[in-house]
Amino acid sequence: MTMINAYVPGTAAGDAAEQAMIARRQRLLGPAYRLFYAHPVHFVRGEGVFLFDAAGTPYLDVYNNVASVGHCRPEVVEAIARQAAILNTHTRYLHEGILDFAERFLAEFPAAIGHLMLTCSGSEANDLALRIARKHTGGQGVIVTRLAYHGVTAQLAELSPSLGPAVEPGPHVRLVPAPDGYRGTGEVGAAFAAGVQAAIDDFRAKGIRPAALLVDTIFSSDGVYADPPGFLAPAVAAIRAAGGVFIADEVQPGFGRTGDALWGFARHGVVPDMATVGKPMGNGHPVAGVVLRPEVVAAFGRDIRYFNTFGGNPVSVAAADAVLSVIQREGLRENARTVGAYLAAGLRRLGDRHPILGDIRGAGLFIGAELVLDRASKAPATAETARIVNGLRERRVLISATGPAANILKIRPPLVFSKANADLFLATLDEVLAAL
């Protein structure tokens, strides 16, 4: 996937001070890092759904799902500071905080999910889930979608083709087409399950035992696919029939993001064997984890010691507990559903005036707006998408793009996004589209 909104090193950007900061960053951090936007932006403060640059100018954040309950949410900041002033150690000592949180958190999952294992990042969570899956099943084969992103460890990079063609899939990895209801043909669930079954058959032909089907349940890197609800069920049945497990990557769609339930897998009427959570869990504080069926981790727990120095520490747990409390108290899942529907309807109205908006899809406050050169051919409007993303940035609205042709606007603001915020975004997007 092309990162169309990335800064190109060596091009002029901003004033002399900004150029000096970019040069300093490249000198100190090396060549692998990327900056967003043709003209990078320097933020010094965040509050709610806004980020502020050094001049105090606000930018509407329609992209950063990490700050799920709003940038610098006071309750989360206070919880972190309070616990850091009392105790911060690890899970080899008894502590009530992790137990209290685990009880509250697991209550938000189906009854079959009985354990929580905490990590520091979504990458660590997915890595741990794969280790457990392979121990439980005795298999090695893992199935992911063609443009998936699941993390940055060595094991997960081989399962994350969205990192680029230089990162090759591992020998025990099979890539399947995304459940694309816009460009695909036939019934979405049947087509996706057929791809999964073909991967299983290929594993068997090569003597590889399947271990897991691992999917981001909103398919965010593939292009944002959420409908029709239930389409995942046949693929889940296929991997289980082959002796593998289903791992729901809830790092991006979780915590009420899709509006229908707290977890993306719930829209499909399935209960995963494991689910991984991350990014929004601590509102920017590094906390993540795996929730799982007890029987899946039994052999792993018997034979393998698990420890993570920082995973599950009292400060991280306090941050996660505060985030969960805000989501529950303020009804942010319901807010994602109502504001997301309002925003999607507004985008469709824009599509009546701007035919470049070929398809609006998603769930709750996770929306993909696919841009096409014409609606008949559905040819990707990749260059135009780059202009729109950077045009919005110049008008102080932050967004990004996704999909194989990088022509799908990825819309996933903090869960506290309001209808007034949606109106501001829609009006600004209308200006940018008109300028094309």
Salt bridges, closest charged atoms under 4 A:
GLU18 OE1 - HIS39 NE2 3.15
GLU47 OE1 - ARG45 NH1 3.10
ASP61 OD2 - HIS71 NE2 2.69
GLU75 OE1 - ARG73 NE 2.73
GLU75 OE2 - ARG329 NH2 2.97
GLU78 OE1 - ARG82 NH1 2.15
ASP202 OD2 - ARG174 NE 2.54
ASP202 OD1 - LYS206 NZ 2.62
ASP227 OD1 - ARG267 NH2 3.13
ASP249 OD2 - HIS150 ND1 2.78
ASP260 OD2 - ARG267 NE 2.50
ASP273 OD2 - ARG240 NE 3.14
ASP273 OD1 - ARG293 NE 3.34
ASP303 OD2 - LYS135 NZ 2.89
ASP303 OD1 - ARG302 NE 2.98
ASP321 OD1 - ARG104 NH1 2.56
GLU330 OE2 - ARG73 NH2 2.31
GLU334 OE2 - ARG333 NH2 2.89
ASP359 OD2 - ARG361 NH1 2.80
GLU370 OE2 - ARG183 NH2 2.63
GLU370 OE1 - ARG361 NH2 2.82
GLU394 OE2 - HIS39 ND1 3.44
GLU394 OE2 - ARG393 NE 3.64
ASP430 OD2 - ARG353 NH2 2.81
ASP430 OD1 - HIS354 NE2 2.62
GLU431 OE1 - ARG395 NE 3.53
